[in-house]
Amino acid sequence: MQFRDLKAQYAAMKDSIDAGISAVINDCNFISGRQVAELEARLAEYTGVRHCIACANGTDALLLALMAWGIGPGDAVFVPDFTFFSSGEVVSTVGAVPVFVDVDADTFNISCESLEKMIKKTIKEGKAVPKVIVAVDLFGQPADYAGLKEIAGRYQLKILEDAAQGFGGRIGERMAGSFGDIAATSFFPAKPLGCYGDGGAVFTDDCHLAELISSLRIHGKGTSKYDNVRIGMNSRLDTLQAAVLLAKFDAFKDTELEVVNQAAAYYTEKLKDTTAVPVVPDEFFSSWAQYTVKLEDRTMRDGLQRFLKERGIPSMIYYVKPMHRQEAFFGEQYYDEDYPVTNVLCETVLSLPMHPYLTRDEQDEVIACIKEYFSH
């Protein structure tokens, strides 16, 4: 059994993926080929935004957004404490101060209550000026953008939507990737829509920002290749990766999202009386980057993971350590008591096999093992 079965996905799409790759190789247009522009247009239409700018990876997508806004030393950027390292890493990369925020106990997304508390605390301390909220669409589910936009408006903050895990998710009919002033996503192979290497994209409705980000991703390019009008970076999406994503895209939006939601619903129905299952609020739709259950304590969680492993069932812990305890951020001052929910989650969460090619028999095997563990 695979945690996320990329081999099964390739087998289902082999002809179209191979044809896409072959076209790029035959054309020998490996950098900025026509497939990149086609992908950008299709993704912009899908998310409902004016501009999609493809780049080398999801981390660069976040970084490009902060660079475009001119975020730097003296600025405070608010980041969920329960997320992947890159969500906060990019803040330090531009010289700004990452201020970590606790998360909601049900959705695991950034807590509006904790966010406002940390904004007020930052203003009172006066060491950095609040500028940006990084809202992570964790495990496939969009954050609480209604609440976040109220807070952002109250304190004149920008919202950077980190949709690396949430691409394909939505609230009502509005798609992930359209909620932030700028949004970023990742096409890492294990993401809901993944390529065969690294890849990412930035989304915005702002034409000026789109032009600026397009320049920043290619060495601060001006009107031509050797006209450089600003300091940028080298962050282009390879044409081969664009071809893979184009080959996968129709299946992703037309089939895979529906199938993975059916799989999640089946897990929830069978496990809800055994352990704490994911909570998806009304009107929210998840793309299920992960299906994560919550155990009573670390002993129970670690015991279940060992039990599953002994039976050939993979699982993962996202995340074993809060952001505020990462050694890389020890230069800043954080207090453990500000993150009660995150501290508990890192001790109790476990992610189960989840992907569109997961069979019902495989799910039944996972479910039976979990119930057997609890029966002991």
N, C-alpha and C positions, 0 to 999 in steps of 0.2 A: 504494500500500500504506500502511496506517495502522499506527502503533506500537501503539495500542490503539483499536480501531474502535468508537466509541460510536454512529456513524451506523448501522452494520450491526445493532448491538444494538437500537437504537430501531426500526428497520424491522421487526425480528422481534417486537417487543412493542408496537407502535404503538397497537393498539386498547386494550389494558389500561392503558397509561400515559396515553393521552389521556383515557380514561374516569375514571381516578383524579384527574387534574388538573381535569377538568371538574366533578367532584363537589365538590371543595374550592371552586372558584370559584362554583358555584351556591349552596353553603351560606354563602359569605362568612365562613368560620370559619378564618382564615388563621393564627392563633396558638393553639397548644394545642388544636387540633381533635381529634376522636375518632380520626383516623388515627394521631396520635402515640402515644396510649395503646395502640392495637391493634398498632402496630409494636413498641413496647417489650415487650409481652407475647409476641409471636411470636419476637423475638430472644432474650429470656430463655429461652424454651422450647428454642430451637435450640441455644444454647450450653450449656444445662444449669445455669444459675445462677438464683437466686431473683429477682434484681432487675436490670432494665435501665433506665437513666435516659438518655433522649435529650438531646442538647445541640447547640450551634450548629456545632461542628467538632471535629476530632480533637485539636487543640492544647488547646482548652478542656477536653476530656475528661481529658487528662493533668493539667492545672492543677487541675481540680476534685478529683481524687484527692489531690494534694499538700495542697490547702487543707483537705480533710476530715480528713487526718491531722495537721494543724497543723504541717506542715514549714515551716521558716523559717530565719532567721539562726542560724548556729552548727551547722546540720545538714549532713551530707554525703550526697549522693545519687549513686549509681554508675550511669553511663550508658555504653553502648557508644560507642566512638570512631568507628565506622563506621555512621552512621545519618543520618536527616534532622535538620535543625537543631532542630526543635521538641522533640525528645526531651530535649535539654539546656536549651533556652531556658526551658522552664517552671520548671526548677530555679532559675535565676537570677531569674526573675520573682517567686518567693516569697521571695527573699533568701537561699536556701540555696546551698551550694557544689557545683557539678557536678564530680564526679571521673570522668574518662574512663577507660575500660577497653578493652584490646585485644580483638580478636575471634578466633574460631576460623578457621583457614586453609581449612577445607573448607566449613563451613556459613555462614560470615560472621556468625554470631550471637555474642553475648557469650561470652567465654572464661572458664570457671570458674577456671582456673589464674591468669589475669591478674586476675580479680576479687578472689580471695583475697589476692593480692599487694598490690593497691591498698587493700584494706580494712586490712590490717596496716600498710601505710605511713601511712595516714590516722590510725590509732590512735596510732602511734608519734609522728607529728608533733604531735598533740594540738590542732590548730587547729580541727577540726570533728568532730562526733560522727556516726559512721555510722548512718544511719536507713533508707534505702530503696535497693533495686536496681530500676532500670528495665530490664526485659528486653524487647527489641524482637524481634518475630517477623518478621525481615527477609525481604523478597522473597516472603513467603507462607508461610514455614516456621517453626513454633514453635521457640522457644529450648529449651535443655537444662534443662527445669524440674526434673528429678530431681536433677541436680547443683546447680542454683541453690537449691533448697529445703534441701538439706543445709547449704549455706553460710549461707543466711538464718537457719536454726535455730541454727547455731553462734554467730552474732553478733547474734541478736535483731533481724533486719532485716525490713522489709516488702518484698514484691515487687509492683511495679506493672508489669503486663503491657501493653506497647505493641503492641496487635494491629492497628494501623492498616493494615499491609500483610498481616497474617496471618489476617484474618477468613475463616472457612471451612476453615482448616487444622486439623489435629488430630494428636494422638499417641495411637495405638491408637484407641479410641472416644471419647476425651475431646477436646472442641472447644477451639480457640483462643478466648480470651475467658473461660475458666474456670480458668486456671492461676494467676493472680495473686491476692493478697489483694484487689486491685482491678484490673480490666482496662479499657483504653480502646481505642476504635477510631475510625476515620475513614470517612466516606462521601463523600469527595472523588470527583469523577466518574471518575477513572482507577483507583480502588481496586477490589479484587475485587467488592465490592458497593458501587456508587456511586450517588449521587443526581445532581441537575442543578444543583448549587451546592455550598455547604458543608454539612456535617452530621457529627455524631459521636454517640458513646454511651459510657456508663460501665456496667460490669458488676460486681456484687458479690453474695456470699451473706449479707453482714452487713446486717441490717435497720436498725440504727442508722446505719451509714454511708450506706445508700441514702436514708434520710430526710434526713440532713444534706446530701448532694449534691443532692437534689431542692430543698432550700431554697437552697443556695448558687447554683444555676444561675438562680434567679429572684430576684435582689436580696436574698438572705437572708430569703426569705418565711417568715412564721409561719403563723397560722391563716387569714389572708385576704390579699387583694391589697395592702392598705395596712398590714398588720402585718409589720414588718421586725424580726427578732430578732437578726440578725447581718449583717456586711458580706459581701455576695456579689458576683454579677456578672450580666450579662444574657446568657444563653447558652441560649436556647430553640431547638429544632429547628422550623423552619417546617412547617406542616401540608402545604404543597405538596410539600416534600421527603419527608415521611413517605409521602405518597401515591405518589410515584415509587418509593420503596424497597419499598413493599408490592407494587406492580405487578411489580417485578423479582425479588422474593425467591424465589418458587417456582421460576422458571427458574434462578436462581443455585444453589439447593441441589439441585434435581432433575436439572439438565442441565449447566449451565455448568462446574461444578467437575470433573465427569467428563470433559467435552470438553477443557478446558484441560490436564488431566493427560495426556490422550492426545497432545495437541500437544507437551507438554514431553517426553514419552517418545520421540516421533518425533525431535525435535531431538537428544536425547541419543544415541539409537541412531545417527543419521547423522553426528554431529559428534564423538563420543567419541574417535575416532582422529585427529582433526584439531586439537582444542584442548581445554583443560580445561573440562569441563561441570559444571553444578551437582551437588552431592552431597546426596542425601536419605537420612538414616539409616533403618535398619529401624524399622518401626512409625510412622514420621513420614509425614504427608500434607500436601503444600503446596497452597496456593490460588493460587500462581504469580502474584503481583502483578508480578513480573519474571522473565524467564529470562535469567540473566547468565552469560556465559562469561568465562574468564580467559586473557589473553594472556601472552606471555613478558615483555614490558616495554612501556613507554609508546609507544615508536616503533612497535612492532607493533600496539598497540591503536589508536593514532590513525590509523595507516595503514589499518587495516581499516575504521574508521569512515568515512574519506574514500572508500574504495573502494566501500563500500555506498551511500553518499550519491550518488555519481556514477551509480549504477544505480537510483536512485529508492527505495532501501530505508532506512527510518528506523532509527535506533538511539539509545540514550541512555547517558550515563555516570552511574551512581549508585555512588559520589559522588566528585566531583573533588577534594574537600578534606576531610581528617580534621577531626573536631570540635575536637581540641586545637589546631589551627592557625587556627580561625576567629577573626577579629579581635575579635568580640564577647566572647570569653572571655579576652582578653589580660590582664585583671586578675588571673587566677589563674596559678599556676605549674605548667606541664606540661613534661615532658621527652620529646623526640622518640624517644629510645631505648626508652621504655616501650610503644611502639606499632608494633613491626616489621611485624606482619601488616597492620594498617590502612594503613600507609604504602605497602606494596606494592600492596594492592588498589586504592587510589585511582589508581595508575599503570597498572593492568592490566585492570580490569574493563570489560565492555561488555554492555549489555542489548539483546536482540534483540526484534523484534515478537512480542508474546505476548498473546493474548486468546481467548475462546471462539469467536470468529467468524473466526479465522484459517484460511484454506483450506489444504489439502494442497499445492495448486499454489503458493501464496504461500510456504509453508515450503520447498518444493523450490527455489524461486528464491533464497531466503535462503541455504540450504545450498550450492547450486551456486556462489553468489558467494563465500562464505567459502572453499570448497575451491579455487576459482580463485585467490583471493588468496594462499593458502598455496602453491599450485603454482608461483607466481612466486618 
